[in-house]
Amino acid sequence: MAHLVLSGVVVRGDQRGRALGFPTANVEVDDALLPGDGIYAGWLEDEAGVRRVAAVSVGGRPTYYGDHGARLVEAHVLDFTGDLYGQHVRIGVGEAVRGQERFSSNEELIDQMRRDVEAVRVAAASG
Ligand SMILES: Cc1cc2nc3c(=O)[nH]c(=O)nc-3n(C[C@H](O)[C@H](O)[C@H](O)COP(=O)(O)O)c2cc1C
């Protein structure tokens, strides 16, 4: 379930994801290679070659940075609590779930991310 595979090193983000309950691996990828802004079903493969299902977000995080956020790739790996910092990982980008939105509160974003994760589970289960 990947239309596109990106690769890069996991760097430290703003650490906000953890506080929101949806930690993400922020992956450094050349901007020219990025797909359009949005949320995608996909996977993250770690250095050991272990591939896990992920909700992949591409974009400038408009909720926090308006129209001026740097575009980035973040992967929330489902049901995973490990540490990926510094690893060179591959990210598979599959089916688009929705576009990036600007939410007016953390709670609204959290509710939406919960739905995104369910949509990604369904996409992953159907291959
Ligand atoms: C599944 C998922 C969906 C997301 N959707 C949006 C969105 O619609 N709008 C937005 O501003 N940020 C969105 N984000 C990005 C979050 O704002 C970001 O992960 C959070 O601020 C943590 O950033 P950090 O890793 O740099 O701390 C999404 C992230 C994930 C994992």
The ligand as an ORCA input file, in Angstrom:
! r2SCAN-3c Opt
* xyz 0 1
  C      -2.404     11.612     11.606
  C      -1.966     13.049     11.687
  C      -2.768     14.047     11.170
  C      -2.375     15.392     11.252
  N      -3.204     16.355     10.727
  C      -2.881     17.649     10.876
  C      -3.757     18.678     10.391
  O      -4.782     18.445      9.744
  N      -3.403     19.977     10.649
  C      -2.263     20.298     11.330
  O      -2.031     21.478     11.535
  N      -1.391     19.357     11.755
  C      -1.672     18.044     11.541
  N      -0.811     17.074     11.967
  C       0.509     17.464     12.472
  C       0.509     17.820     13.941
  O       0.209     19.187     14.082
  C       1.918     17.528     14.487
  O       2.153     16.143     14.407
  C       2.049     17.987     15.916
  O       1.943     19.373     15.988
  C       3.393     17.532     16.511
  O       4.470     18.118     15.851
  P       5.968     17.762     16.328
  O       6.211     16.320     15.969
  O       6.873     18.677     15.571
  O       5.993     17.974     17.805
  C      -1.155     15.738     11.866
  C      -0.343     14.712     12.378
  C      -0.718     13.395     12.290
  C       0.167     12.331     12.848
*
